[in-house]
Amino acid sequence: MRVSAPSVGSELPIIVFSHGFGWSLDVYGPLVDYWAAHGCVVIQPTHLDSRTLNLPPDDPRTPRIWRFRVEDLKRILDQRWQDHHFKPA
């Protein structure tokens, strides 16, 4: 997971941005940098299907990839992103 944000600010809007199927959070750098430069906190999970994890096609979790994505997002949304839980990148 990567968190990008402005170096200053409080009560900033939060964007949870998932990479596309089979991609990774790295390819969205310019977009995330833009949002952070304009006052948003951007949280990017690394899902199980990320290219950076190199999950083999025969991995037993593969048929449930989308369920893992939902679980990832639930974990993020269930956390309280308050000042003491968040450190700007």
TIRO-2110 file (N, C-alpha, C; in Angstrom, 1 decimal):
// TIRO-2110
0.8, -1.2, 0.0, N, 1, A
0.0, 0.0, 0.0, CA, 1, A
0.9, 1.2, 0.0, C, 1, A
0.4, 2.2, -0.7, N, 2, A
1.2, 3.5, -0.7, CA, 2, A
0.2, 4.6, -0.4, C, 2, A
0.6, 5.6, 0.4, N, 3, A
-0.2, 6.7, 0.8, CA, 3, A
0.6, 7.9, 0.3, C, 3, A
-0.1, 8.8, -0.5, N, 4, A
0.5, 10.0, -1.0, CA, 4, A
-0.4, 11.2, -0.5, C, 4, A
0.3, 12.3, -0.2, N, 5, A
-0.5, 13.4, 0.4, CA, 5, A
0.4, 14.7, 0.3, C, 5, A
-0.3, 15.8, 0.4, N, 6, A
0.4, 17.1, 0.6, CA, 6, A
1.2, 17.0, 1.9, C, 6, A
2.3, 17.8, 1.9, N, 7, A
3.1, 17.8, 3.2, CA, 7, A
2.4, 18.6, 4.3, C, 7, A
1.4, 19.4, 4.0, N, 8, A
0.7, 20.2, 5.0, CA, 8, A
-0.8, 20.1, 4.7, C, 8, A
-1.5, 20.3, 5.8, N, 9, A
-3.0, 20.3, 5.6, CA, 9, A
-3.6, 19.5, 6.7, C, 9, A
-4.9, 19.7, 6.9, N, 10, A
-5.7, 18.9, 7.8, CA, 10, A
-7.1, 18.7, 7.2, C, 10, A
-7.7, 17.7, 7.7, N, 11, A
-9.0, 17.3, 7.2, CA, 11, A
-9.1, 17.3, 5.7, C, 11, A
-8.1, 16.6, 5.1, N, 12, A
-8.0, 16.6, 3.6, CA, 12, A
-8.9, 15.5, 3.1, C, 12, A
-9.4, 15.7, 1.9, N, 13, A
-10.2, 14.6, 1.3, CA, 13, A
-9.3, 13.4, 1.0, C, 13, A
-9.9, 12.2, 1.1, N, 14, A
-9.2, 10.9, 0.9, CA, 14, A
-9.7, 10.3, -0.4, C, 14, A
-8.8, 9.8, -1.2, N, 15, A
-9.2, 9.0, -2.4, CA, 15, A
-8.6, 7.6, -2.2, C, 15, A
-9.4, 6.6, -2.3, N, 16, A
-8.9, 5.2, -2.3, CA, 16, A
-8.9, 4.8, -3.7, C, 16, A
-7.7, 4.5, -4.3, N, 17, A
-7.5, 4.3, -5.7, CA, 17, A
-6.9, 2.9, -5.9, C, 17, A
-7.7, 2.0, -6.6, N, 18, A
-7.2, 0.7, -6.8, CA, 18, A
-6.6, 0.6, -8.2, C, 18, A
-5.5, -0.1, -8.3, N, 19, A
-4.9, -0.3, -9.7, CA, 19, A
-5.8, -1.2, -10.5, C, 19, A
-5.6, -1.2, -11.8, N, 20, A
-6.4, -2.0, -12.7, CA, 20, A
-6.0, -3.5, -12.5, C, 20, A
-6.8, -4.4, -13.0, N, 21, A
-6.6, -5.8, -12.9, CA, 21, A
-5.3, -6.2, -13.6, C, 21, A
-4.4, -6.8, -12.9, N, 22, A
-3.1, -7.2, -13.5, CA, 22, A
-2.0, -6.1, -13.5, C, 22, A
-2.4, -4.9, -13.1, N, 23, A
-1.4, -3.8, -13.1, CA, 23, A
-0.8, -3.6, -11.7, C, 23, A
-0.2, -2.5, -11.5, N, 24, A
0.3, -2.2, -10.2, CA, 24, A
0.1, -0.7, -9.9, C, 24, A
0.3, -0.3, -8.7, N, 25, A
0.1, 1.1, -8.3, CA, 25, A
1.1, 2.0, -8.9, C, 25, A
2.2, 1.5, -9.4, N, 26, A
3.3, 2.3, -9.9, CA, 26, A
2.9, 3.0, -11.2, C, 26, A
2.1, 2.4, -12.0, N, 27, A
1.8, 3.0, -13.3, CA, 27, A
0.9, 4.2, -13.2, C, 27, A
0.3, 4.5, -12.0, N, 28, A
-0.6, 5.6, -11.8, CA, 28, A
0.1, 6.8, -11.2, C, 28, A
1.4, 6.8, -11.1, N, 29, A
2.2, 7.8, -10.4, CA, 29, A
1.8, 9.3, -10.8, C, 29, A
1.8, 9.6, -12.1, N, 30, A
1.4, 11.0, -12.4, CA, 30, A
0.0, 11.4, -11.9, C, 30, A
-0.9, 10.5, -12.0, N, 31, A
-2.3, 10.9, -11.6, CA, 31, A
-2.3, 11.1, -10.1, C, 31, A
-1.7, 10.1, -9.4, N, 32, A
-1.7, 10.2, -7.9, CA, 32, A
-0.9, 11.5, -7.5, C, 32, A
0.2, 11.8, -8.1, N, 33, A
0.9, 13.0, -7.8, CA, 33, A
0.1, 14.2, -8.0, C, 33, A
-0.7, 14.3, -9.1, N, 34, A
-1.6, 15.4, -9.3, CA, 34, A
-2.6, 15.6, -8.2, C, 34, A
-3.2, 14.5, -7.8, N, 35, A
-4.2, 14.6, -6.8, CA, 35, A
-3.6, 15.1, -5.4, C, 35, A
-2.4, 14.5, -5.1, N, 36, A
-1.8, 14.9, -3.9, CA, 36, A
-1.3, 16.4, -3.9, C, 36, A
-0.9, 16.8, -5.1, N, 37, A
-0.4, 18.2, -5.2, CA, 37, A
-1.6, 19.2, -5.1, C, 37, A
-2.8, 18.6, -5.3, N, 38, A
-4.0, 19.5, -5.3, CA, 38, A
-4.8, 19.2, -4.0, C, 38, A
-4.2, 18.7, -2.9, N, 39, A
-4.8, 18.7, -1.6, CA, 39, A
-5.5, 17.4, -1.2, C, 39, A
-5.2, 16.3, -1.9, N, 40, A
-5.9, 15.0, -1.5, CA, 40, A
-4.9, 14.0, -1.0, C, 40, A
-5.4, 13.2, 0.0, N, 41, A
-4.7, 12.1, 0.4, CA, 41, A
-5.1, 10.9, -0.5, C, 41, A
-4.1, 10.2, -1.1, N, 42, A
-4.4, 9.1, -2.0, CA, 42, A
-3.9, 7.8, -1.4, C, 42, A
-4.8, 6.9, -1.1, N, 43, A
-4.4, 5.6, -0.6, CA, 43, A
-4.5, 4.6, -1.7, C, 43, A
-3.4, 3.9, -2.0, N, 44, A
-3.3, 2.9, -3.1, CA, 44, A
-3.0, 1.5, -2.5, C, 44, A
-3.9, 0.6, -2.5, N, 45, A
-3.6, -0.7, -2.0, CA, 45, A
-2.8, -1.5, -3.1, C, 45, A
-2.0, -2.4, -2.7, N, 46, A
-1.4, -3.4, -3.7, CA, 46, A
-2.3, -4.6, -3.6, C, 46, A
-3.1, -4.9, -4.6, N, 47, A
-3.9, -6.1, -4.6, CA, 47, A
-3.1, -7.3, -5.0, C, 47, A
-3.7, -8.5, -4.7, N, 48, A
-3.1, -9.7, -5.0, CA, 48, A
-2.8, -9.9, -6.5, C, 48, A
-3.5, -9.3, -7.3, N, 49, A
-3.3, -9.5, -8.8, CA, 49, A
-2.3, -8.5, -9.3, C, 49, A
-1.6, -7.7, -8.5, N, 50, A
-0.6, -6.7, -8.9, CA, 50, A
0.5, -7.5, -9.6, C, 50, A
1.0, -6.9, -10.7, N, 51, A
2.1, -7.4, -11.4, CA, 51, A
3.4, -7.5, -10.5, C, 51, A
3.5, -6.6, -9.6, N, 52, A
4.6, -6.6, -8.7, CA, 52, A
4.7, -7.9, -7.8, C, 52, A
3.6, -8.5, -7.6, N, 53, A
3.6, -9.7, -6.7, CA, 53, A
3.8, -11.0, -7.5, C, 53, A
3.7, -11.0, -8.8, N, 54, A
3.9, -12.1, -9.7, CA, 54, A
3.2, -13.4, -9.2, C, 54, A
1.9, -13.3, -9.0, N, 55, A
1.1, -14.4, -8.6, CA, 55, A
1.0, -15.4, -9.8, C, 55, A
1.4, -16.6, -9.6, N, 56, A
1.3, -17.6, -10.8, CA, 56, A
-0.2, -17.9, -11.1, C, 56, A
-0.5, -18.1, -12.3, N, 57, A
-1.9, -18.4, -12.8, CA, 57, A
-2.5, -19.6, -12.1, C, 57, A
-1.7, -20.5, -11.6, N, 58, A
-2.2, -21.7, -11.0, CA, 58, A
-2.3, -21.6, -9.5, C, 58, A
-2.1, -20.4, -8.9, N, 59, A
-2.2, -20.2, -7.5, CA, 59, A
-3.7, -20.4, -7.1, C, 59, A
-3.9, -21.1, -6.0, N, 60, A
-5.3, -21.5, -5.6, CA, 60, A
-6.2, -20.3, -5.3, C, 60, A
-5.5, -19.1, -5.1, N, 61, A
-6.3, -17.9, -4.8, CA, 61, A
-6.8, -17.2, -6.0, C, 61, A
-6.3, -17.6, -7.2, N, 62, A
-6.6, -16.9, -8.4, CA, 62, A
-8.1, -16.8, -8.7, C, 62, A
-8.9, -17.9, -8.6, N, 63, A
-10.3, -17.7, -8.8, CA, 63, A
-11.1, -16.7, -7.9, C, 63, A
-10.5, -16.4, -6.8, N, 64, A
-11.1, -15.5, -5.8, CA, 64, A
-10.5, -14.1, -5.8, C, 64, A
-9.7, -13.8, -6.8, N, 65, A
-9.0, -12.5, -6.9, CA, 65, A
-9.9, -11.3, -6.5, C, 65, A
-11.1, -11.3, -7.1, N, 66, A
-12.0, -10.1, -6.9, CA, 66, A
-12.5, -10.1, -5.5, C, 66, A
-12.6, -11.2, -4.8, N, 67, A
-13.0, -11.2, -3.4, CA, 67, A
-11.9, -10.6, -2.5, C, 67, A
-10.7, -10.9, -2.9, N, 68, A
-9.5, -10.4, -2.1, CA, 68, A
-9.5, -8.9, -2.3, C, 68, A
-9.8, -8.4, -3.5, N, 69, A
-9.8, -6.9, -3.7, CA, 69, A
-10.8, -6.3, -2.8, C, 69, A
-12.0, -6.9, -2.7, N, 70, A
-13.1, -6.3, -1.9, CA, 70, A
-12.6, -6.3, -0.4, C, 70, A
-12.0, -7.4, 0.0, N, 71, A
-11.4, -7.4, 1.4, CA, 71, A
-10.4, -6.3, 1.6, C, 71, A
-9.5, -6.1, 0.7, N, 72, A
-8.5, -5.1, 0.8, CA, 72, A
-9.1, -3.7, 1.0, C, 72, A
-10.1, -3.4, 0.2, N, 73, A
-10.8, -2.1, 0.3, CA, 73, A
-11.6, -2.0, 1.6, C, 73, A
-12.2, -3.0, 2.0, N, 74, A
-12.9, -3.0, 3.3, CA, 74, A
-12.0, -2.7, 4.4, C, 74, A
-10.8, -3.3, 4.4, N, 75, A
-9.8, -3.1, 5.5, CA, 75, A
-9.4, -1.6, 5.5, C, 75, A
-9.2, -1.0, 4.3, N, 76, A
-8.8, 0.4, 4.2, CA, 76, A
-9.9, 1.3, 4.7, C, 76, A
-11.1, 1.0, 4.3, N, 77, A
-12.2, 1.9, 4.6, CA, 77, A
-12.6, 1.8, 6.1, C, 77, A
-12.3, 0.6, 6.7, N, 78, A
-12.7, 0.4, 8.1, CA, 78, A
-11.7, 1.1, 9.0, C, 78, A
-10.5, 1.4, 8.5, N, 79, A
-9.5, 2.1, 9.4, CA, 79, A
-10.0, 3.6, 9.5, C, 79, A
-9.6, 4.2, 10.6, N, 80, A
-9.9, 5.6, 10.8, CA, 80, A
-8.6, 6.4, 10.4, C, 80, A
-8.7, 7.1, 9.3, N, 81, A
-7.6, 7.9, 8.8, CA, 81, A
-7.5, 9.2, 9.5, C, 81, A
-7.2, 9.2, 10.7, N, 82, A
-7.1, 10.5, 11.5, CA, 82, A
-5.6, 10.9, 11.5, C, 82, A
-5.4, 12.1, 12.0, N, 83, A
-4.0, 12.6, 12.0, CA, 83, A
-3.0, 11.7, 12.6, C, 83, A
-3.4, 11.0, 13.7, N, 84, A
-2.4, 10.1, 14.4, CA, 84, A
-2.2, 8.8, 13.7, C, 84, A
-3.0, 8.5, 12.7, N, 85, A
-2.9, 7.3, 11.9, CA, 85, A
-2.2, 7.6, 10.6, C, 85, A
-2.0, 8.8, 10.2, N, 86, A
-1.6, 9.1, 8.9, CA, 86, A
-0.3, 10.0, 8.9, C, 86, A
0.6, 9.6, 8.1, N, 87, A
1.8, 10.4, 8.0, CA, 87, A
2.0, 10.7, 6.5, C, 87, A
2.0, 12.0, 6.1, N, 88, A
2.1, 12.3, 4.7, CA, 88, A
3.4, 11.7, 4.1, C, 88, A
3.4, 11.3, 2.9, N, 89, A
4.6, 10.8, 2.2, CA, 89, A
5.5, 11.9, 1.8, C, 89, A
END
